Amino acid sequence: MREAAFVKRNKERWQLFEDVLNNKSNISPDKLSDLYIEITDDLSYAKTFYPNSNTSFYLNSIATKAHQKIYKTRKEGKNRLVSFFKTEFPLEFYNYQKQLLIAFITFAFFTIVGMYSASVDGEFVRLIMGDAYVNMTLENIEKGDPMAVYKKMNEVDMFIGITINNIRVAMYAFLYGMLFSVGTLYILMRNGIMLGSFLYFFYDHGLLWESSRTIWIHGTIEISVIVIAGCAGMVLGNGLLFPGTYSRLESFKRSFKAGLKIMISTIPFFIIAGFLEGFVTRRTEMHDWLAILIITSSLALIIYYYILYPRIVYQRKQEELKEIELKKN
């Protein structure tokens, strides 16, 4: 349906709804609730078929106002958090798969750059990782325990410290998006080069497999979520670079809110990564099959929740909208 026809069909009902919200007309609470449901259905339809249009903006504004009026005395449902992770966030994140891909390609490219640089310059690893870390790791290698760095702190302190540090890095990746995405790309570049240098350092000492089976136990989720935080930063930056039909301020507010939702979604994953690094990674004596199981399960979880599941939720929503449209006709 063309946007003009959609507006013409529903504008009288929207006007009635707006009059009620502005106290210019009175209807029963039940009728108001029915109207609210219809408005939110129309909003979902408009967002799908007329994204970034004035119609979507208008419907979003009156739906938000209605929600505040209808539910202002009602406590937030206990399942609000479940609804966010199960439906609200995946449905919205479907729109940001392109930014996620760009963030991943950027990180992967600079990881390769880090590996290549370390291979042609023996001092590059020290420049990136620091003399103290390199010297300590060389001593651990001589002692026969190259991954001993993960055993120095007690489990709880390491879990808390690593989790907070990872969230801090991710927040930098997100907030630096305010520098028109350039800051976010810098964070991805820096962490990619660091990872590449780290991997080549152990490869150069014949320890690529031993180091990989150890660090990717926690690193699979940790690195993946930093890339996702980079995606959030690019969403924020794009809101400033490409405001579309909105004012730049309004576009910034909307993109900041969208990016913040992405960041909220990463918190459970950072906790999981911190737990794995604090309590599991140090178990270097574990069998290879168990390490591989943890790594592949972690990767599958990330791919499913951030790539496959948003598509599933989006398709499900499309089917619901088609059913609504058929009933209207």
C-alpha positions in Angstrom: 0.0 0.0 0.0 1.3 3.5 -0.9 2.0 5.8 2.1 -0.6 8.3 0.9 -3.3 5.7 0.8 -2.3 4.4 4.2 -2.6 7.9 5.7 -5.9 8.6 4.1 -7.4 5.3 5.4 -6.4 5.9 9.0 -6.1 9.6 9.5 -9.6 10.1 11.1 -8.8 7.4 13.7 -5.4 8.9 14.4 -7.0 12.4 14.8 -9.6 11.0 17.2 -6.8 9.3 19.2 -4.8 12.6 19.3 -7.9 14.6 20.4 -8.5 12.2 23.3 -4.8 12.5 24.4 -5.1 16.3 24.3 -8.4 16.2 26.2 -10.4 17.5 23.3 -12.6 14.5 23.2 -13.8 11.8 25.6 -14.2 8.1 25.1 -14.3 5.1 27.4 -11.0 3.7 28.8 -11.7 0.4 27.0 -12.1 2.2 23.7 -8.9 4.2 24.4 -7.0 0.9 25.0 -8.4 -0.5 21.7 -7.3 2.6 19.9 -3.8 2.4 21.4 -3.4 -1.2 20.2 -4.5 -0.1 16.7 -2.1 2.8 16.8 0.9 0.6 17.8 -0.1 -1.8 15.0 -0.1 1.1 12.5 3.3 2.2 13.9 4.8 -1.2 13.3 3.4 -1.2 9.8 4.7 2.2 9.1 8.2 1.4 10.4 8.3 -1.6 8.2 7.1 -0.1 4.9 7.8 3.6 5.4 10.9 3.8 7.6 12.2 7.3 8.4 9.0 8.9 7.1 7.0 11.7 8.7 4.2 9.2 9.1 6.4 6.9 11.2 7.6 9.8 13.3 4.1 11.1 13.9 2.7 7.7 14.9 5.7 7.1 17.2 5.1 10.5 18.9 1.4 9.9 19.7 2.0 6.2 20.6 4.7 7.3 23.1 2.4 10.0 24.5 -0.4 7.4 24.8 1.8 4.9 26.6 2.7 7.5 29.2 -0.9 8.5 29.7 -2.4 5.0 29.8 0.3 3.3 31.8 1.6 6.2 34.0 0.1 4.7 37.1 0.9 1.1 36.2 4.1 -0.6 37.4 6.5 -1.9 34.8 5.8 -5.6 34.1 8.1 -8.1 35.6 8.7 -9.5 32.1 9.9 -6.2 30.7 13.6 -7.3 30.8 12.7 -10.6 29.2 10.7 -8.9 26.5 13.6 -6.6 25.7 16.1 -9.4 25.1 13.5 -11.7 23.5 11.7 -9.4 21.1 12.4 -5.6 21.3 16.1 -5.6 20.9 16.4 -8.4 18.2 13.7 -6.7 16.1 15.5 -3.4 16.2 19.0 -4.9 15.8 17.8 -6.4 12.5 18.2 -2.9 11.0 21.9 -2.7 12.0 23.3 -5.8 10.4 25.2 -3.6 7.9 27.0 -1.7 10.6 27.8 -5.0 12.4 29.4 -6.3 9.2 31.4 -3.2 8.7 32.6 -3.3 12.4 33.6 -7.0 11.9 35.5 -6.4 8.7 37.3 -3.4 10.2 38.4 -5.4 13.2 39.4 -8.5 11.2 41.4 -6.3 8.7 43.4 -4.7 11.5 44.0 -8.0 13.2 45.6 -9.2 10.0 47.6 -5.9 9.9 48.8 -6.6 13.5 49.9 -10.1 12.6 51.7 -8.9 9.5 53.4 -6.0 11.3 54.6 -8.3 14.0 56.0 -10.7 11.4 58.2 -8.1 9.7 59.3 -6.1 12.7 60.5 -8.0 15.8 60.0 -5.0 18.0 56.4 -4.4 17.0 55.0 -6.7 19.6 56.8 -4.9 22.4 55.5 -1.6 21.0 51.9 -2.8 21.1 51.9 -5.1 24.1 54.6 -3.4 26.2 58.0 -4.7 27.4 56.6 -5.8 30.8 54.0 -8.1 29.3 56.4 -9.5 26.7 59.2 -10.2 29.2 56.8 -11.8 31.7 55.3 -14.1 29.0 58.8 -15.1 27.8 59.7 -16.0 31.4 56.4 -18.1 31.6 57.3 -19.8 28.3 60.8 -20.8 29.7 59.1 -22.1 32.9 56.8 -24.3 30.7 53.6 -22.5 31.5 53.1 -19.8 28.8 49.5 -19.1 29.9 50.4 -18.5 33.6 49.3 -14.9 33.3 45.7 -16.1 33.7 46.6 -17.7 37.0 48.2 -14.8 38.8 45.0 -13.2 40.4 42.4 -15.1 42.3 39.2 -16.0 40.4 36.8 -13.5 41.9 39.1 -10.5 41.6 40.0 -11.4 38.0 36.3 -11.9 37.1 35.3 -8.5 38.4 38.3 -6.7 37.1 38.2 -8.2 33.6 34.4 -7.6 33.3 34.6 -4.0 34.3 37.6 -3.4 32.0 35.8 -5.0 29.0 32.7 -3.0 29.6 34.9 0.2 29.8 36.5 -0.6 26.4 33.1 -1.3 24.9 31.7 2.0 26.2 34.7 3.8 24.6 33.9 2.1 21.3 30.3 3.2 21.6 30.7 6.8 22.8 33.6 7.5 20.4 30.9 7.1 17.7 30.0 10.7 18.5 33.2 11.6 16.6 31.2 10.8 13.4 32.2 7.1 13.8 35.9 7.8 13.4 36.5 7.3 17.1 34.8 3.9 17.0 36.9 2.8 14.0 40.0 3.8 16.0 39.0 1.6 18.9 38.4 -1.3 16.6 41.7 -0.7 14.8 43.6 -0.5 18.1 42.1 -3.7 19.5 42.4 -5.5 16.2 46.2 -4.7 15.9 46.7 -5.8 19.5 45.0 -9.1 19.0 47.0 -9.7 15.8 50.3 -9.0 17.5 49.3 -11.2 20.4 48.5 -14.1 18.1 51.7 -13.8 16.0 53.8 -13.6 19.1 52.7 -17.0 20.2 52.8 -18.4 16.7 56.4 -17.2 16.5 57.2 -19.3 19.6 55.5 -22.4 18.3 52.6 -21.9 20.7 49.7 -20.8 18.5 47.5 -23.8 19.3 48.1 -23.8 23.0 47.5 -20.1 23.2 44.5 -20.2 21.0 42.7 -23.0 22.8 43.3 -21.0 26.0 42.5 -17.4 25.1 39.5 -18.1 22.9 37.7 -19.8 25.8 36.9 -16.3 27.0 38.0 -14.3 23.9 35.3 -15.7 21.6 32.6 -13.7 23.4 34.9 -10.9 24.6 36.2 -10.0 21.2 32.8 -10.6 19.5 31.0 -8.2 21.9 33.7 -5.5 21.4 32.9 -5.7 17.7 29.2 -5.4 18.6 30.0 -2.4 20.7 31.8 -1.0 17.6 28.5 -1.6 15.7 26.7 0.5 18.4 29.3 3.3 17.9 28.7 3.3 14.2 24.9 3.5 14.7 25.5 6.5 16.9 27.9 8.1 14.4 25.6 7.5 11.4 22.9 9.3 13.3 25.1 12.4 13.2 26.4 11.9 9.7 23.1 11.0 8.0 20.1 12.7 9.9 17.8 12.1 6.9 14.4 13.8 7.4 15.1 14.5 11.1 17.0 17.4 12.6 20.5 16.5 13.5 19.7 16.8 17.2 16.7 14.5 16.8 18.6 12.1 14.7 21.4 12.0 17.4 18.9 11.3 20.2 17.3 8.4 18.2 20.7 6.9 17.2 22.0 7.3 20.8 19.0 5.5 22.1 19.4 2.7 19.5 23.1 2.4 20.3 22.5 2.3 24.0 20.1 -0.6 23.5 22.8 -2.5 21.7 25.2 -1.8 24.6 22.6 -3.0 27.2 22.3 -6.2 25.2 26.0 -6.9 25.6 26.2 -6.8 29.4 25.2 -10.4 30.0 27.8 -11.5 27.4 30.5 -9.5 29.1 29.6 -11.1 32.4 29.9 -14.5 30.8 33.3 -13.6 29.2 34.5 -12.3 32.5 33.4 -15.4 34.3 35.1 -17.7 31.7 38.4 -15.7 31.9 38.4 -15.6 35.7 37.3 -19.2 36.5 37.8 -21.3 33.4 40.7 -20.0 31.2 43.2 -20.6 33.9 42.4 -24.4 33.7 45.1 -24.9 31.1 45.2 -28.6 31.9 41.7 -29.2 30.6 41.2 -31.6 27.7 41.3 -30.0 24.2 37.8 -31.3 23.4 36.3 -29.4 26.3 38.1 -26.2 25.3 36.9 -26.6 21.8 33.3 -27.2 23.0 33.3 -24.0 25.1 34.7 -22.0 22.1 32.3 -23.4 19.5 29.3 -23.0 21.9 30.3 -19.4 22.6 30.6 -18.6 18.9 27.3 -20.3 18.1 25.6 -18.2 20.8 26.9 -15.0 19.4 26.0 -15.8 15.8 22.6 -17.0 16.8 21.6 -14.1 19.0 23.1 -11.2 16.9 22.7 -12.5 13.4 20.2 -15.3 13.0 17.7 -14.6 15.8 17.0 -10.9 14.7 16.1 -12.3 11.2 13.7 -14.9 12.8 12.0 -12.2 14.9 11.8 -9.8 12.0 10.2 -12.5 9.7 7.8 -13.4 12.5 6.8 -9.7 12.8 6.3 -9.4 9.0 3.9 -12.3 9.1 1.9 -10.7 11.9 1.7 -7.4 9.9 0.5 -9.3 6.9 -2.2 -10.9 8.9 -3.3 -7.5 10.3 -3.3 -6.0 6.8 -5.4 -8.9 5.5 -8.0 -8.4 8.3 -8.2 -4.7 7.5 -8.9 -5.5 3.9 
